[in-house]
């Protein structure tokens, strides 16, 4: 087990920041040209029920993102804390004890048959030297092994310049990928996620000392937390783009359709009112007596939009008008309720992200 672990460390020791940038770019193309079409196939209307389609799509995206990120983390190998089997809050004495134990196990004199024994021993020695030096340890926590290799130090101006370049670049790309009215919900989710990620990254990188509780991923650094957010962002953007497009409701088209329906119903009501008016006028013109037959005959020849009526009279036409008005009100109320429901659902994702960020901030600030 130790042989496999230290082999990964040796292979990942030379990894730099450029590799992370390339990984993020390759991840973007992977999600756009492979994952998005597969998700669109799952979300195709009529393939599954609406709720099942969303659940399947979310499960597929989450599983794929977890597997891909896990493989990348495995390729990077364990960090210095995991290598020495200590945590972020370990004292220099604890680190020294752990190093002494490992150095005895991995010393080349005790492993003459292992051609990589010297490299493994040197890697452990480097990890020990970094964690024992408090200045190097802080640099390693913030910038990883690349920060140690380049002798990097935290500079606020440089940090915000690099931060601006990253988020402006991804912001433009996200806007292009979510352009159009149909992607408005996806665009809202994506940029909300970017804002939350930006605030978290600033909080993590500008904090003095360790911003995480001791129980939260005790062997991982701030650099790895930021790397994880950057790695998962293409997956987030793709998921928002796929599911947001599927849940999109064109309120303008729905409103136009509703108004068209109301217009047609009003036309029907006007026709009924005209027939009632003509019938009443005929009854009045014939003195209210024998003219009833003429009025009935006139109404009988009028178009009956509500179906066959056993006795067509002015009273019957008024009753028909009332039925039509009740039907129209029911249809309008149903359409308005649907519009309100869709609007509420469209804002649910935004409020959930905000509440998630508040909860996250409260947990890590306590």
Residue, then its C-alpha position, 0 to 999 in steps of 0.5 A: x500500500x505504501x509503495x503505491x502511495x509514494x509512487x503517486x507522490x513521486x509522479x505528482x511532485x512535478x505537477x505545476x499550476x499550468x497543469x491545473x489550468x490545462x485540466x480546467x480547460x480540458x474539463x470544460x470541453x469534456x463537459x460541453x461536448x460529451x456530457x452536455x449531449x448525454x444530459x440532453x438525451x436524458x432530459x429529452x421530453x417524453x423519454x422519462x417522467x418530468x421528475x424522473x428526468x431531473x433526478x436522473x440528470x442530476x444523478x448522472x452529472x453528480x456521479x460523473x463530476x465525482x468520478x472525474x474529480x476523484x481521478x484527478x485528485x488521485x493523479x495529484x497524489x496525497x499532499x504533505x500532510x497526508x504523506x506524513x500522516x498528520x493534519x493541518x493543526x499538528x504541532x512541530x513535535x507531532x510532525x517530527x515524530x511522524x517523519x522519524x517513523x516514516x524515515x526509518x521505514x523508507x530509508x534506502x538502506x532498509x529497502x535495497x531492492x527498491x529502485x525508488x527508495x531514494x526518491x521516496x525518502x527524499x520526497x518525505x524529507x521535502x515534506x518534512x522540511x516544508x511543514x517544519x518551517x512555519x513560513x513555508x508551511x503557510x505558503x504551502x497551505x495557500x499556494x501548494x507545491x507550486x508556491x514552494x517551488x516558485x518561492x511565492x508569497x501572498x501579495x494582495x494586489x497580485x492575488x486580486x489581479x489573478x482572481x479577476x483574470x480567472x473570474x472574468x474569463x470564466x464569466x465571459x465563457x459562462x455568459x456565452x454558453x448561457x446566452x439566449x432567453x431559454x438559458x436565462x434560468x441557467x445563467x442566473x444559477x451559474x452566476x450565483x454559483x460564481x459569486x458564492x465561489x468568489x466570496x468563498x475564495x476571497x475568504x479562504x485566501x485572505x484569512x490569517x491562519x487556517x479558516x476551516x474547522x479542525x474536523x473539516x478535511x483535516x489533511x487538506x489545505x486552502x489551496x486544495x479547497x480552491x482547486x476543488x472549486x475551480x475544478x467543479x465549476x465547469x460541471x456546475x455550469x454544464x449542469x445549470x445549462x442542461x437542467x435550466x434549459x429543461x425547466x425553462x418556461x416561456x412566460x411571454x408565450x404562455x401569457x400570449x396564449x392565455x390572452x388569445x384564449x380570453x379573446x376567443x372566449x370574449x367573442x363567444x360571450x358577445x355572440x351569446x349576449x347578442x342573441x339574448x338582446x335580439x330575443x328580448x327585443x323580439x319579445x318586447x316588440x310582440x307585446x310579451x305574449x304571442x311574441x315568445x314564439x317568434x323570439x324562441x324561433x329567432x333564438x333557435x336559428x342562432x348558433x348554439x356554442x354551448x351545445x344542444x339546448x332543450x328549450x332555447x329561450x332568453x332565460x336559457x341563453x342567460x344561463x348559458x352565458x353564466x356557465x361560460x363565464x364560470x368556465x372562463x374564470x376557472x380557466x383564467x385562474x388555472x393559468x394564473x396559478x400555473x404562472x405563479x408556480x413556474x415563477x416560484x420554481x424559477x426563483x427556488x434555485x437562487x434562494x437555495x444557493x444563497x441559503x447554502x452560502x449563509x449556512x456554509x459561512x455560519x459553520x466555518x465562522x463558528 
